Amino acid sequence: MPQITLNRRSLGKGPEVSELCLGAMMFGAQTEPAMAEDMIARFAEAGGSFIDTADAYADGRSEEIVGRAIAARRDDWFLATKVGNKLAGQPDSGGLSGRWITEGLKRSLERLGTGSIDLYYLHRDDEATPLEEVIEALGQALEEGKIHNWGFSNFRAWKIAEMVRIADKLGVARPLAAQPYYHALYRLAEIDYLPACGHFGIGVVPYSPLARGVLTGKYVGGIPEGSRAARGDQRITETEFRPDLLAAAERVDTHARASGRRTADLAVRWVLENRIVSSVLIGPKNPEQLEGYLSGPGTDYTAEDEAFIESVVPVGAVVGNYADPAYPFRGRVTPLRDA
């Protein structure tokens, strides 16, 4: 096993964390607990200190696995989890009401087996709940020491400024971190989301750096057995799995292989090259995928690589001009669209 030591970066105006953040979305679902615990140990061995889960992952099992795995060395880890998505079989769950943030946090702490969470993300926007209510609940959790910092994931850029304004008005600490969807073929975050985070000193931890596997080269020539596309995974079929994006990914694959590099390594390094980025969220489901991610930060990256990616998709653009339907745009409001 190669010797790999991950570097550390400041998470916005907060503490230093590892340049990769181990995402536990697969743990308890496609990754059995024993394997997941081995992967967490390997990540720590490589210098990883930042780990990310959510209440909705694997119906809570992900939090339980992560909590057990890091319990013996809890102080060595910067632990993040999330609230906001509905939980299976729990109709009273989800959203960002003060009631649910309080209750969801209580349940997450129990599953994680810890007294506090280092970073508590708002997993998705709740347009029915006033932001004042959301931030008041977070402020209460901060005062009680149940969380040390808060952040957000799938919010629109204008709300970043609004959340900062409200936090300042209420005397609540500003958000520490943001988690946008961002990869070399989907650069919409560069228009206003990333600049807003940079302006306010908010750390950025992008997810899906490999475009749900498309930026690994695995789909060049067909759909491999066992892949997300082969399983008919809804998230990839409604986002990255489209002909024009697959063709662009093949160009990136050809470019990387011409210099003896792996496509996945180039994709991870591309995200890290953005100085606004603090850490990159990875989501391996087995030890082999974890090792593949770990090699990314150390791969070579040049000005020629930057120019090449920009020739495939310009700054602020996206191949195929698609938007994630899970987070629709709200910029056109007409009677016809409301009907």
C-alpha positions as CSV (number, residue, x, y, z in Angstrom):
1,M,0.0,0.0,0.0
2,P,1.6,3.3,-1.0
3,Q,2.6,5.9,1.6
4,I,0.2,8.7,1.3
5,T,0.0,11.7,3.7
6,L,-2.9,14.1,3.1
7,N,-2.2,17.8,3.6
8,R,-4.3,20.1,5.8
9,R,-6.1,23.3,4.9
10,S,-8.0,25.9,6.9
11,L,-11.7,25.3,6.8
12,G,-12.7,28.9,6.0
13,K,-11.9,30.9,9.1
14,G,-11.9,27.8,11.3
15,P,-9.6,24.9,12.1
16,E,-7.4,23.0,9.8
17,V,-8.8,19.8,8.3
18,S,-7.5,17.2,5.8
19,E,-7.7,18.1,2.2
20,L,-10.0,15.2,1.6
21,C,-13.2,14.6,3.7
22,L,-14.3,11.0,4.0
23,G,-18.0,10.8,3.1
24,A,-19.9,8.0,4.7
25,M,-23.0,8.0,2.5
26,M,-22.4,4.4,1.4
27,F,-21.7,3.1,4.9
28,G,-24.5,0.8,6.2
29,A,-26.0,0.6,2.7
30,Q,-23.6,-0.7,0.0
31,T,-20.7,-0.9,2.5
32,E,-20.9,-3.3,5.4
33,P,-20.0,-2.0,8.8
34,A,-16.7,-4.0,9.2
35,M,-15.4,-2.8,5.8
36,A,-16.5,0.8,6.6
37,E,-14.6,0.7,9.9
38,D,-11.5,-0.6,8.1
39,M,-11.8,2.3,5.5
40,I,-12.1,4.9,8.3
41,A,-9.0,3.5,9.9
42,R,-7.1,3.6,6.5
43,F,-8.2,7.2,5.9
44,A,-6.9,8.2,9.4
45,E,-3.6,6.4,8.6
46,A,-3.3,8.5,5.5
47,G,-3.7,11.7,7.5
48,G,-7.5,12.1,7.2
49,S,-9.2,13.9,10.0
50,F,-12.4,15.2,8.4
51,I,-15.4,12.8,8.2
52,D,-18.9,13.5,6.9
53,T,-22.2,11.7,7.4
54,A,-25.9,12.5,7.6
55,D,-29.0,11.5,9.5
56,A,-30.6,10.3,6.2
57,Y,-27.8,8.0,5.1
58,A,-28.7,4.4,5.3
59,D,-31.6,5.2,7.6
60,G,-29.2,6.3,10.3
61,R,-26.9,3.4,10.2
62,S,-24.1,5.5,8.6
63,E,-24.1,7.7,11.7
64,E,-24.0,4.7,14.0
65,I,-21.0,3.2,12.1
66,V,-19.1,6.4,12.0
67,G,-19.7,7.0,15.7
68,R,-18.4,3.6,16.7
69,A,-15.4,3.8,14.4
70,I,-14.1,7.1,15.7
71,A,-15.2,6.8,19.4
72,A,-11.8,5.7,20.7
73,R,-10.0,8.8,19.2
74,R,-12.9,11.2,19.0
75,D,-10.8,14.3,19.5
76,D,-8.7,13.4,16.5
77,W,-11.7,13.8,14.2
78,F,-13.6,16.8,12.8
79,L,-17.0,15.3,12.6
80,A,-19.8,16.6,10.3
81,T,-23.3,15.4,9.9
82,K,-26.5,16.9,8.4
83,V,-30.2,17.6,9.0
84,G,-33.0,18.5,6.6
85,N,-33.9,15.5,4.5
86,K,-36.9,13.4,5.4
87,L,-36.1,10.1,7.1
88,A,-37.7,6.8,5.8
89,G,-40.8,5.8,7.7
90,Q,-40.8,9.0,9.8
91,P,-43.5,11.3,8.5
92,D,-42.7,13.9,11.2
93,S,-39.1,14.3,10.0
94,G,-37.3,16.5,7.6
95,G,-37.2,20.2,6.9
96,L,-35.5,22.9,9.0
97,S,-38.1,23.9,11.5
98,G,-36.8,24.8,14.9
99,R,-38.6,21.7,16.2
100,W,-37.0,19.3,13.8
101,I,-33.5,20.8,14.1
102,T,-33.7,20.3,17.9
103,E,-35.1,16.7,17.5
104,G,-32.9,15.7,14.6
105,L,-29.8,16.9,16.4
106,K,-30.8,14.9,19.5
107,R,-31.2,11.7,17.5
108,S,-27.9,12.3,15.5
109,L,-26.0,12.8,18.8
110,E,-27.4,9.5,20.1
111,R,-26.6,7.6,16.9
112,L,-23.1,9.0,16.8
113,G,-22.5,8.3,20.5
114,T,-20.9,11.7,21.0
115,G,-21.7,14.8,23.1
116,S,-21.2,17.3,20.3
117,I,-20.8,17.6,16.6
118,D,-18.1,19.7,15.1
119,L,-20.0,20.8,12.0
120,Y,-23.7,20.6,11.5
121,Y,-24.9,21.1,7.9
122,L,-28.3,22.2,6.7
123,H,-28.6,19.4,4.1
124,R,-31.1,21.2,1.9
125,D,-33.1,24.4,1.8
126,D,-36.5,24.5,3.4
127,E,-38.5,27.2,1.7
128,A,-41.4,26.9,4.1
129,T,-39.4,27.8,7.2
130,P,-38.2,31.3,7.8
131,L,-34.4,31.6,8.0
132,E,-34.7,33.4,11.3
133,E,-36.2,30.3,12.8
134,V,-33.5,28.0,11.4
135,I,-30.7,30.2,12.6
136,E,-32.2,30.7,16.1
137,A,-32.3,26.9,16.5
138,L,-28.7,26.6,15.4
139,G,-27.8,29.4,17.8
140,Q,-29.4,27.5,20.7
141,A,-27.5,24.3,19.7
142,L,-24.3,26.3,19.7
143,E,-25.0,27.8,23.1
144,E,-25.7,24.4,24.5
145,G,-22.4,23.0,23.1
146,K,-24.2,20.4,21.1
147,I,-22.6,21.7,17.9
148,H,-19.5,23.7,17.5
149,N,-20.1,25.1,14.0
150,W,-22.8,25.1,11.3
151,G,-22.8,25.1,7.6
152,F,-25.1,24.4,4.6
153,S,-25.1,22.3,1.5
154,N,-27.6,22.7,-1.3
155,F,-28.6,26.4,-1.0
156,R,-28.7,29.1,-3.6
157,A,-26.0,31.7,-3.5
158,W,-28.2,34.6,-2.6
159,K,-29.2,32.8,0.6
160,I,-25.6,32.7,1.7
161,A,-25.6,36.4,2.1
162,E,-29.0,36.3,3.8
163,M,-27.9,33.7,6.3
164,V,-24.9,35.7,7.2
165,R,-27.0,38.8,7.6
166,I,-29.5,37.1,9.9
167,A,-26.8,35.3,11.9
168,D,-25.2,38.7,12.5
169,K,-28.5,40.3,13.5
170,L,-29.3,37.5,15.9
171,G,-25.8,37.3,17.4
172,V,-25.2,33.8,16.1
173,A,-21.9,32.6,14.7
174,R,-21.7,32.8,10.9
175,P,-21.7,29.6,8.9
176,L,-18.3,27.9,8.8
177,A,-18.6,25.7,5.7
178,A,-20.5,25.1,2.5
179,Q,-21.0,21.9,0.5
180,P,-21.8,22.6,-3.2
181,Y,-22.1,20.3,-6.1
182,Y,-19.0,21.0,-8.1
183,H,-16.8,19.1,-10.6
184,A,-14.7,19.8,-13.7
185,L,-17.7,19.4,-16.0
186,Y,-20.3,21.3,-13.8
187,R,-18.9,24.7,-12.9
188,L,-22.1,26.7,-12.2
189,A,-20.9,27.3,-8.6
190,E,-18.1,29.5,-9.9
191,I,-20.7,32.2,-11.0
192,D,-21.8,33.3,-7.5
193,Y,-21.8,30.5,-4.9
194,L,-18.0,30.2,-4.6
195,P,-17.3,33.9,-4.8
196,A,-19.9,34.4,-2.0
197,C,-18.2,31.8,0.2
198,G,-14.8,33.4,-0.5
199,H,-16.1,36.9,0.3
200,F,-17.5,35.7,3.7
201,G,-14.6,33.4,4.6
202,I,-16.8,30.3,4.4
203,G,-14.9,27.1,3.8
204,V,-16.0,25.1,0.7
205,V,-16.2,21.3,0.7
206,P,-17.5,20.3,-2.8
207,Y,-19.2,17.0,-3.3
208,S,-19.3,14.7,-6.4
209,P,-15.8,15.6,-7.6
210,L,-15.9,12.5,-9.9
211,A,-19.3,13.4,-11.3
212,R,-20.8,10.3,-9.7
213,G,-18.2,8.1,-11.4
214,V,-18.3,9.6,-14.9
215,L,-14.9,11.3,-14.3
216,T,-13.2,8.0,-13.7
217,G,-13.2,6.8,-17.3
218,K,-15.3,3.8,-16.3
219,Y,-18.0,4.6,-18.8
220,V,-15.6,5.0,-21.8
221,G,-16.8,2.3,-24.2
222,G,-19.9,1.2,-22.3
223,I,-21.7,0.7,-19.0
224,P,-19.7,-1.6,-16.6
225,E,-21.6,-4.1,-14.5
226,G,-22.1,-2.9,-10.9
227,S,-21.8,0.8,-11.8
228,R,-24.4,3.4,-10.7
229,A,-25.6,3.7,-14.3
230,A,-26.0,-0.1,-14.6
231,R,-28.1,-0.1,-11.4
232,G,-30.3,2.6,-12.8
233,D,-29.4,4.9,-10.0
234,Q,-31.8,7.9,-10.1
235,R,-29.3,10.5,-9.2
236,I,-26.9,9.8,-12.0
237,T,-29.5,9.2,-14.6
238,E,-31.1,12.6,-13.9
239,T,-27.8,14.5,-13.8
240,E,-24.5,13.4,-15.3
241,F,-25.5,10.4,-17.3
242,R,-26.1,12.1,-20.7
243,P,-24.4,11.8,-24.0
244,D,-22.7,15.2,-24.2
245,L,-21.3,14.9,-20.7
246,L,-20.1,11.4,-21.3
247,A,-18.3,12.6,-24.4
248,A,-16.7,15.4,-22.5
249,A,-15.6,13.0,-19.8
250,E,-14.0,10.8,-22.5
251,R,-11.9,13.8,-23.7
252,V,-10.7,14.3,-20.1
253,D,-9.9,10.6,-19.9
254,T,-7.8,10.7,-23.1
255,H,-6.0,13.8,-21.8
256,A,-5.1,12.2,-18.5
257,R,-4.0,8.9,-19.9
258,A,-1.8,10.6,-22.4
259,S,0.4,11.7,-19.5
260,G,0.1,8.4,-17.6
261,R,-2.3,9.7,-15.0
262,R,-5.7,8.4,-13.9
263,T,-8.8,10.4,-14.8
264,A,-10.1,10.3,-11.2
265,D,-6.8,11.7,-9.9
266,L,-6.9,14.6,-12.3
267,A,-10.6,15.3,-11.5
268,V,-9.9,15.5,-7.7
269,R,-6.8,17.6,-8.1
270,W,-8.7,20.0,-10.4
271,V,-11.2,20.7,-7.6
272,L,-8.4,21.2,-5.1
273,E,-6.6,23.6,-7.3
274,N,-9.3,26.2,-6.6
275,R,-8.0,28.2,-3.7
276,I,-11.6,28.8,-2.5
277,V,-11.9,25.1,-1.8
278,S,-10.9,23.8,1.7
279,S,-11.4,20.1,1.3
280,V,-13.0,17.7,-1.2
281,L,-15.8,15.4,-0.1
282,I,-15.2,11.8,-1.3
283,G,-17.6,8.9,-1.2
284,P,-15.9,5.5,-1.6
285,K,-17.9,2.3,-1.2
286,N,-15.0,0.0,-0.9
287,P,-11.2,0.0,0.0
288,E,-10.2,0.1,-3.7
289,Q,-12.2,3.2,-4.4
290,L,-10.8,4.8,-1.2
291,E,-7.2,4.2,-2.4
292,G,-8.1,5.7,-5.7
293,Y,-9.3,8.9,-4.0
294,L,-6.3,9.1,-1.8
295,S,-3.9,9.3,-4.7
296,G,-5.7,12.3,-6.2
297,P,-4.3,15.2,-4.2
298,G,-0.7,14.2,-5.0
299,T,-1.1,13.9,-8.8
300,D,0.7,16.3,-11.1
301,Y,-1.2,19.3,-12.3
302,T,-0.1,21.9,-14.8
303,A,-1.2,25.1,-16.5
304,E,-1.8,23.0,-19.6
305,D,-4.3,20.9,-17.6
306,E,-6.1,24.0,-16.5
307,A,-6.3,25.3,-20.0
308,F,-7.5,21.9,-21.3
309,I,-10.3,21.6,-18.8
310,E,-11.4,25.2,-19.7
311,S,-11.4,24.2,-23.4
312,V,-13.9,21.5,-22.5
313,V,-16.1,23.6,-20.3
314,P,-15.5,27.3,-19.7
315,V,-15.5,29.0,-16.3
316,G,-19.0,29.0,-14.8
317,A,-20.5,26.7,-17.4
318,V,-21.7,23.2,-17.5
319,V,-21.5,20.5,-20.2
320,G,-25.0,19.8,-21.5
321,N,-26.6,22.9,-19.9
322,Y,-28.4,20.8,-17.2
323,A,-29.5,21.6,-13.7
324,D,-30.0,19.1,-10.9
325,P,-33.7,18.5,-10.7
326,A,-33.5,17.9,-7.0
327,Y,-32.6,21.5,-6.6
328,P,-34.6,23.4,-9.2
329,F,-33.9,27.0,-10.2
330,R,-36.4,29.6,-9.1
331,G,-35.6,32.5,-11.4
332,R,-38.6,32.5,-13.7
333,V,-42.0,32.9,-12.1
334,T,-45.0,33.1,-14.4
335,P,-48.7,32.1,-14.1
336,L,-48.0,29.4,-16.7
337,R,-45.2,27.9,-14.6
338,D,-47.3,28.0,-11.5
339,A,-50.3,26.3,-13.1
